[in-house]
């Protein structure tokens, strides 16, 4: 996959870009203009990196693997930790395999829309949007702690842009710029990390280290500046302006564009709070019904398979040298041929099985538990959901298959009927009566 990576330190900032791909594992960010960057999009997917302060990263433990359920549950699980109304926020989630851990990225809907609109203005369509720290250097079981390294010409231009802006006083602009340049990004795993001002960094690092210690740190900060607790780690110098293909693509599961709709689209009309109870209950019911239907469907498949096997076994027992194609129909054909040759009938279960088998297959809710043959009658032990279904089966056996169905005995429970049924051929007069009624 060929990537054009665009980095923005704010929506008004000068864009920087890097090119990555299978043949280019690393590249250095280069300040440029939108015209130049737009010309580089052909044949490449665009990854936009936005300021860390615009995105909140979190990890939740939710006992569900269904993504739709997680998308409904995550906003409410995080509601107390969010300063904005849920209607104004967009959530991207990633369920980590074999655990209950769910990684979450949260961004203001309008702010994300501002970045995508900026790129569309310059005829660029982003494929991925990530906070900058999820694209910085990452290696398993290690941290990367990077301070921005701004080229001097670009830094000077930022100062000029800040001072010339009409949005704030000059003092506020310089303070804001200083905070931006002194923000330090800490990536602790493929999907987690945080951003901190340099003056507060050590206290956050100690807290994180106590909860999830590491042995290796990639950084562009002098080792002596780190707290004592981290001094025994192995330190490797890392250039903050260099981006690595593998590190940048490991966090793509938290792509902020996943499930994102522009304001005015379907997502903007949803009132999350009003629908919360219905959505939670609906999600639980849907999960339960899917599970039940799946189990029932599997049981029916197994029962049908067992019935087919039983019929095939009876056929092969009687005709061991035959090849089974359609056992019930083959039974009828062979019996007819036998009767034609001998001019006699035979006391066999085969005709009755051949006649009743299609009906048992058709009525999938009826379960065959036992089958016996005695004195020209077929004895079946059946389970059905209701007596009405058993009566319908009895009537259809008589009308369409020419069979007499007699219910020997039955017992009814809350959700099923167990019945012992006797199947026998109809008498000639009964068959004639059915034919006359059909006519």
C-alpha positions in Angstrom: 0.0 0.0 0.0 1.4 3.4 -1.1 0.7 6.2 1.4 0.8 9.9 1.3 1.0 11.0 4.9 -0.1 14.6 5.6 0.6 16.1 9.1 -1.2 19.2 10.4 -0.3 20.8 13.8 -3.5 22.8 13.5 -6.2 23.4 10.9 -4.4 26.7 9.9 -0.9 25.2 10.0 1.5 24.7 7.1 1.1 21.1 5.9 3.9 18.6 6.1 4.0 15.4 4.1 5.9 12.1 3.8 5.7 9.3 1.3 5.6 5.6 2.4 5.2 2.3 0.8 6.6 -1.2 0.4 9.7 0.1 -1.2 10.0 3.1 1.2 9.8 2.0 4.8 10.7 5.4 6.3 10.5 9.1 5.2 11.1 12.5 6.7 8.3 15.0 6.9 8.7 17.9 4.5 6.9 21.3 4.9 5.2 22.2 1.6 2.1 23.8 0.1 -1.3 22.3 -0.8 -0.7 22.4 -4.5 2.4 20.3 -4.3 0.8 17.8 -1.8 -2.3 17.5 -4.0 -0.1 16.5 -7.0 1.3 13.5 -5.0 -2.1 11.8 -4.3 -2.2 9.8 -7.6 -1.8 6.1 -6.8 -1.6 6.7 -3.1 -3.9 6.5 -0.1 -4.0 9.6 2.0 -3.4 9.4 5.7 -4.1 12.6 7.6 -2.4 13.1 11.0 -4.1 15.7 13.2 -3.1 17.2 16.6 -3.2 14.9 19.6 -5.2 17.4 21.6 -8.1 17.0 19.2 -8.5 13.3 20.0 -9.2 11.5 23.2 -7.8 7.9 23.4 -9.1 5.4 25.9 -9.4 1.7 26.6 -12.6 0.1 28.0 -13.4 -3.5 29.1 -16.8 -4.4 27.7 -17.9 -8.1 27.6 -19.1 -8.1 24.0 -17.5 -9.0 20.6 -20.4 -7.6 18.5 -19.2 -4.3 17.0 -22.7 -2.8 16.7 -23.4 -3.5 20.4 -20.0 -1.9 21.2 -20.8 1.2 19.2 -24.0 1.6 21.2 -22.4 0.9 24.6 -19.1 2.8 24.3 -20.6 6.4 24.3 -22.6 5.8 27.5 -19.7 4.0 29.2 -17.5 7.1 28.6 -20.2 9.7 29.2 -19.0 10.8 32.6 -15.4 11.3 31.3 -16.5 13.5 28.4 -16.8 17.2 28.6 -19.1 17.4 25.5 -22.6 16.1 24.7 -22.6 12.7 23.0 -24.5 14.1 20.1 -21.4 16.3 19.2 -18.9 13.4 19.3 -17.7 10.8 16.9 -16.4 7.4 18.2 -14.0 5.0 16.5 -13.5 1.7 18.2 -11.4 -1.4 17.9 -12.1 -4.7 19.7 -8.8 -6.3 20.6 -8.9 -10.1 19.7 -9.3 -12.7 22.5 -9.9 -10.0 25.2 -12.7 -7.8 26.4 -10.4 -4.8 25.8 -11.8 -2.2 23.4 -9.7 0.7 22.2 -11.6 4.0 21.6 -10.8 7.2 19.8 -13.2 10.2 20.4 -13.3 13.5 18.4 -15.6 16.4 18.1 -17.7 15.8 15.0 -17.4 19.4 13.7 -13.6 19.4 14.3 -13.2 16.2 12.3 -15.4 17.7 9.6 -13.2 20.8 9.5 -10.1 18.8 8.7 -11.9 16.7 6.0 -13.4 19.8 4.5 -9.9 21.4 4.4 -8.6 18.5 2.3 -11.6 18.4 0.0 -11.0 22.1 -0.6 -7.6 21.2 -2.1 -9.1 18.2 -4.0 -7.6 15.6 -1.6 -9.7 12.7 -0.3 -8.4 11.3 3.0 -8.6 7.5 3.5 -7.4 7.5 7.1 -7.4 10.1 9.9 -5.3 9.5 13.1 -3.9 11.5 15.9 -0.2 12.1 15.4 0.9 9.9 18.3 -0.7 6.8 16.7 1.7 7.2 13.7 4.9 7.9 15.7 7.5 5.2 16.2 6.1 2.0 17.9 7.7 -1.3 18.8 6.1 -4.1 20.8 6.7 -3.8 24.6 8.3 -0.4 24.3 7.3 3.3 24.5 8.1 6.2 22.2 8.3 9.7 23.8 8.8 12.4 21.2 9.0 16.2 21.4 8.2 18.1 18.2 11.2 19.1 16.2 10.2 22.1 14.1 12.6 23.3 11.3 13.7 26.9 12.0 12.1 28.5 8.9 8.9 26.7 9.6 9.0 27.8 13.3 9.5 31.4 12.3 6.6 31.3 9.9 4.4 29.8 12.6 5.3 32.7 14.9 4.5 35.2 12.2 1.2 33.5 11.5 0.3 33.5 15.2 1.1 37.1 15.7 -0.8 38.2 12.6 -3.9 36.3 13.6 -6.9 38.4 14.7 -8.3 35.7 17.0 -6.2 36.3 20.1 -4.1 38.9 21.8 -0.3 38.8 20.9 0.4 37.5 24.4 -2.1 34.7 24.1 -0.8 33.8 20.7 2.8 33.4 22.0 1.6 31.3 24.9 -0.5 29.0 22.7 2.4 28.6 20.3 4.8 27.8 23.2 2.3 25.2 24.4 2.1 23.7 21.0 5.9 23.5 20.5 6.4 22.0 24.0 3.7 19.3 23.8 5.3 15.8 24.0 3.6 12.7 22.5 3.8 9.4 24.4 2.8 6.2 22.5 2.6 3.2 24.9 1.1 0.6 22.5 -0.4 0.3 19.0 -3.7 2.0 20.1 -2.8 3.9 23.3 -0.9 7.0 24.3 -1.2 10.5 25.6 0.0 14.0 25.0 1.4 16.3 27.8 3.1 19.6 28.2 6.8 19.2 28.9 6.4 20.7 32.4 3.9 18.0 33.5 5.4 15.1 31.6 7.4 13.4 34.3 4.4 13.0 36.7 2.3 11.4 34.0 5.2 9.1 33.0 5.7 7.8 36.6 2.0 7.1 36.9 1.9 5.3 33.6 5.1 3.4 34.4 3.8 2.1 37.7 0.7 0.8 36.0 2.3 -0.6 32.8 6.1 -0.7 33.1 8.4 -0.9 30.0 12.0 -1.7 29.5 12.7 0.2 26.2 12.0 3.9 25.3 12.5 5.5 21.9 12.9 9.3 22.4 14.6 12.5 21.2 14.8 13.8 24.8 17.9 13.5 26.8 17.8 10.5 29.2 18.8 12.7 32.2 15.5 14.6 31.8 13.4 11.6 32.6 12.3 10.7 36.2 14.4 8.3 38.3 11.9 5.5 38.0 12.6 5.3 34.2 16.4 5.7 34.3 17.0 2.0 34.2 15.2 1.5 30.9 17.1 1.1 27.7 17.0 4.4 25.7 17.2 4.7 21.9 17.4 8.0 20.1 14.6 8.6 17.6 14.0 11.4 15.2 10.5 12.9 15.7 10.3 14.1 12.1 10.8 10.6 10.7 7.8 8.3 10.1 8.0 4.6 9.8 5.6 2.6 7.6 5.0 -0.3 10.0 4.5 2.0 13.0 2.2 4.3 11.1 -0.1 1.4 9.9 -0.4 -0.5 13.1 -2.9 2.0 14.5 -5.2 2.0 11.4 -7.9 0.0 13.2 -8.7 3.3 15.0 -9.2 5.2 11.8 -11.4 8.2 12.8 -13.2 8.0 9.4 -14.7 4.6 10.2 -18.5 5.1 10.5 -18.1 8.9 10.1 -20.9 10.9 8.4 -20.8 14.6 7.7 -23.0 16.8 9.8 -26.4 16.9 8.1 -26.2 13.2 7.3 -27.8 10.3 9.2 -25.7 10.5 12.2 -26.5 14.1 13.1 -30.2 13.4 13.6 -29.7 10.7 16.3 -30.6 11.7 19.8 -28.4 9.3 21.8 -29.8 10.0 25.2 -33.5 9.5 24.2 -32.7 6.2 22.5 -30.4 4.8 25.1 -32.8 2.4 27.0 -34.3 1.2 23.7 -31.0 0.6 22.1 -29.5 -1.3 25.0 -32.6 -3.5 25.4 -32.9 -4.0 21.6 -29.2 -5.0 21.4 -29.6 -7.6 24.2 -32.8 -9.0 22.7 -31.2 -9.2 19.2 -28.2 -11.0 20.6 -30.4 -13.5 22.4 -32.7 -14.2 19.4 -29.7 -14.6 17.1 -28.2 -17.2 19.4 -31.5 -19.1 19.9 -32.3 -19.1 16.1 -28.8 -20.3 15.4 -29.1 -23.2 17.8 -32.5 -24.2 16.4 -31.3 -24.0 12.9 -28.4 -26.2 13.7 -30.6 -28.7 15.5 -33.0 -28.9 12.5 -30.0 -29.5 10.2 -28.8 -32.3 12.5 -32.2 -33.9 12.7 -32.7 -33.8 8.9 -29.3 -35.4 8.5 -30.1 -38.1 10.9 -33.4 -38.8 9.1 -31.7 -39.0 5.7 -29.1 -41.4 7.2 -31.7 -43.7 8.7 -33.6 -43.9 5.4 -30.5 -44.5 3.4 -29.5 -47.3 5.9 -32.8 -49.0 5.5 -32.5 -48.8 1.7 -29.0 -50.2 1.7 -30.0 -53.0 4.1 -32.6 -54.1 1.6 -30.7 -53.4 -1.5 -27.0 -53.6 -0.6 -25.6 -53.4 -4.1 -27.4 -50.2 -5.0 -26.1 -46.7 -5.2 -28.1 -44.2 -3.1 -29.4 -41.1 -5.1 -32.9 -40.5 -3.7 -33.6 -43.4 -1.2 -37.4 -42.8 -0.8 -38.0 -42.7 -4.6 -35.7 -45.6 -5.2 -37.6 -47.7 -2.7 -40.9 -47.0 -4.5 -39.4 -47.9 -7.9 -37.8 -51.2 -6.7 -41.0 -52.2 -4.9 -43.1 -51.5 -7.9 -40.8 -53.6 -10.1 -40.8 -56.4 -7.5 -44.6 -56.4 -7.4 -44.9 -56.4 -11.2 -42.6 -59.4 -11.4 -44.2 -61.5 -8.7 -47.8 -60.2 -8.8 -47.7 -60.1 -5.0 -47.3 -57.5 -2.3 -44.6 -57.8 0.3 -44.7 -57.2 4.1 -42.0 -54.5 4.2 -41.4 -51.2 5.9 -39.9 -49.7 2.7 -43.2 -48.5 1.1 -44.3 -46.7 4.3 -40.9 -45.1 4.9 -40.8 -44.0 1.2 -44.2 -42.4 1.6 -43.7 -40.7 5.0 -40.1 -39.5 4.5 -41.0 -36.5 2.3 -43.6 -35.3 4.8 -41.1 -35.5 7.7 -38.6 -33.5 5.7 -41.2 -30.9 4.8 -42.4 -30.4 8.4 -39.0 -29.3 9.9 -40.6 -28.5 13.2 -41.5 -32.2 13.7 -38.7 -34.3 15.2 -38.4 -38.0 14.7 -37.0 -39.7 17.8 -37.7 -43.4 17.1 -38.9 -45.5 14.2 -40.1 -49.2 14.3 -42.0 -51.5 12.0 -44.4 -54.2 13.1 -47.2 -56.1 11.5 -47.5 -53.9 8.4 -47.5 -50.7 10.5 -44.8 -48.1 11.0 -44.5 -46.9 14.6 -43.1 -43.4 15.0 -42.2 -41.4 18.2 -42.5 -37.7 17.3 -41.9 -34.4 19.0 -44.0 -31.4 17.7 -44.4 -27.8 19.0 -48.2 -28.2 19.2 -51.2 -30.5 18.7 -52.4 -28.4 15.8 -49.2 -29.1 13.9 -49.6 -32.8 14.6 -53.2 -32.7 13.3 -52.0 -30.9 10.1 -49.3 -33.5 9.6 -52.0 -36.3 10.0 -54.3 -34.7 7.5 -51.6 -34.1 4.9 -50.4 -37.7 5.3 -53.9 -38.9 4.5 -54.7 -36.5 1.6 -51.3 -36.4 -0.2 -49.6 -39.6 0.7 -52.5 -42.0 1.1 -51.5 -42.9 4.6 -53.6 -43.5 7.7 -52.1 -41.8 10.8 -53.3 -42.8 14.2 -52.2 -41.1 17.4 -51.7 -43.9 19.9 -50.9 -41.7 22.9 -49.4 -38.3 23.5 -48.1 -36.0 26.3 -48.0 -32.3 26.3 -45.5 -30.0 28.1 -45.0 -26.2 28.1 -43.3 -26.1 24.7 -43.7 -29.4 22.9 -45.9 -32.4 22.4 -44.6 -36.0 22.5 -46.7 -38.5 20.5 -46.5 -42.2 19.5 -48.0 -42.4 16.0 -49.0 -45.5 14.0 -48.6 -45.2 10.2 -50.4 -47.6 7.9 -51.7 -47.6 4.3 -55.3 -46.4 3.7 -57.8 -49.0 2.7 -58.9 -49.1 -1.0 -62.3 -47.6 -0.2 -60.7 -44.7 1.7 -58.3 -44.0 -1.2 -61.2 -44.1 -3.6 -63.1 -41.6 -1.4 -60.1 -39.2 -1.3 -59.8 -39.4 -5.1 -63.5 -38.6 -5.6 -63.3 -35.6 -3.2 -60.3 -34.2 -5.1 -62.2 -34.7 -8.4 
